[in-house]
């Protein structure tokens, strides 16, 4: 639910800042990017609710390292 609220606010903000010069599709793209960044940051800052969904034999039992996620994000950004 929080993701949908963030997506709606991000899209509305992008549409307001871009004005009539860009399409609704462009505003939706920027809104989705904002929502994904907010979701990613919330995973890193408060991982406990998300780790509760992992099986006991998974990363939670070994202690997930937030630096691993940062490294993967860095690789993904530098590839594009």
Sine and cosine of phi, psi and omega as CSV:
sin_phi,cos_phi,sin_psi,cos_psi,sin_omega,cos_omega
0.00,0.00,-0.66,0.75,0.02,-1.00
-0.89,0.46,-0.60,0.80,0.02,-1.00
-0.89,0.46,-0.69,0.73,-0.01,-1.00
-0.91,0.41,-0.61,0.79,0.04,-1.00
-0.91,0.41,-0.69,0.72,0.03,-1.00
-0.90,0.44,-0.64,0.77,0.03,-1.00
-0.89,0.46,-0.68,0.73,0.00,-1.00
-0.91,0.41,-0.72,0.69,0.00,-1.00
-0.91,0.41,-0.68,0.73,0.01,-1.00
-0.89,0.46,-0.66,0.75,0.02,-1.00
-0.93,0.38,-0.68,0.74,0.02,-1.00
-0.90,0.43,-0.65,0.76,0.03,-1.00
-0.91,0.42,-0.68,0.73,0.02,-1.00
-0.90,0.43,-0.65,0.76,0.02,-1.00
-0.90,0.43,-0.63,0.78,0.00,-1.00
-0.93,0.36,-0.61,0.79,-0.03,-1.00
-0.97,0.22,-0.52,0.85,0.00,-1.00
-0.99,0.17,-0.46,0.89,0.01,-1.00
0.95,0.31,-0.43,-0.90,-0.07,-1.00
-1.00,0.10,-0.08,1.00,-0.08,-1.00
-0.97,0.22,-0.27,0.96,0.00,-1.00
-0.87,-0.50,0.26,-0.97,-0.03,-1.00
-1.00,0.10,0.23,-0.97,0.07,-1.00
-0.91,0.41,-0.51,0.86,0.03,-1.00
-0.90,0.45,-0.64,0.77,0.03,-1.00
-0.91,0.41,-0.66,0.75,0.04,-1.00
-0.91,0.42,-0.63,0.78,0.03,-1.00
-0.91,0.41,-0.60,0.80,0.04,-1.00
-0.89,0.45,-0.70,0.71,0.03,-1.00
-0.92,0.38,-0.64,0.76,0.04,-1.00
-0.88,0.47,-0.64,0.76,0.04,-1.00
-0.92,0.40,-0.63,0.78,0.04,-1.00
-0.89,0.45,-0.67,0.75,0.03,-1.00
-0.89,0.45,-0.70,0.72,0.00,-1.00
-0.90,0.44,-0.62,0.78,0.02,-1.00
-0.92,0.39,-0.63,0.78,0.04,-1.00
-0.91,0.42,-0.69,0.72,0.02,-1.00
-0.88,0.47,-0.68,0.73,0.01,-1.00
-0.90,0.43,-0.68,0.74,0.02,-1.00
-0.90,0.44,-0.68,0.73,0.01,-1.00
-0.91,0.42,-0.63,0.77,0.01,-1.00
-0.92,0.39,-0.53,0.85,0.08,-1.00
-0.91,0.41,-0.65,0.76,-0.03,-1.00
-0.96,0.27,-0.61,0.80,-0.06,-1.00
-0.98,0.21,-0.54,0.84,-0.02,-1.00
-0.67,-0.75,0.98,0.19,-0.10,-0.99
-0.98,0.19,-0.23,0.97,-0.12,-0.99
-0.84,0.54,-0.75,0.66,-0.01,-1.00
-0.88,0.48,-0.49,0.87,-0.02,-1.00
-0.99,0.12,-0.54,0.84,0.02,-1.00
-0.94,0.33,-0.41,0.91,0.01,-1.00
-0.91,0.41,-0.34,0.94,0.00,-1.00
-1.00,0.06,-0.15,0.99,-0.02,-1.00
-0.99,0.14,0.51,-0.86,0.04,-1.00
-0.94,0.34,0.38,-0.93,-0.05,-1.00
-0.90,0.44,-0.41,0.91,0.00,-1.00
-1.00,0.03,0.03,1.00,-0.08,-1.00
-1.00,0.01,-0.42,-0.91,-0.09,-1.00
-0.91,0.41,-0.44,0.90,-0.04,-1.00
-0.90,0.44,-0.65,0.76,-0.05,-1.00
-0.94,0.33,-0.46,0.89,0.01,-1.00
-1.00,0.01,-0.18,0.98,-0.02,-1.00
0.99,0.10,1.00,-0.06,-0.01,-1.00
-0.91,0.42,0.68,-0.73,-0.03,-1.00
-0.98,-0.19,0.88,-0.47,-0.03,-1.00
-0.89,0.45,-0.37,0.93,0.03,-1.00
-0.92,0.40,-0.48,0.88,0.03,-1.00
-0.89,0.46,-0.69,0.72,0.04,-1.00
-0.90,0.43,-0.61,0.79,0.05,-1.00
-0.90,0.44,-0.66,0.75,0.01,-1.00
-0.90,0.43,-0.65,0.76,0.02,-1.00
-0.91,0.40,-0.63,0.77,0.02,-1.00
-0.91,0.42,-0.63,0.78,0.01,-1.00
-0.90,0.44,-0.68,0.73,0.02,-1.00
-0.90,0.44,-0.68,0.73,-0.01,-1.00
-0.89,0.45,-0.64,0.77,-0.01,-1.00
-0.94,0.34,-0.64,0.76,-0.05,-1.00
-0.96,0.26,-0.32,0.95,0.04,-1.00
-0.96,0.27,-0.53,0.85,-0.08,-1.00
-1.00,0.07,0.00,0.00,0.00,0.00
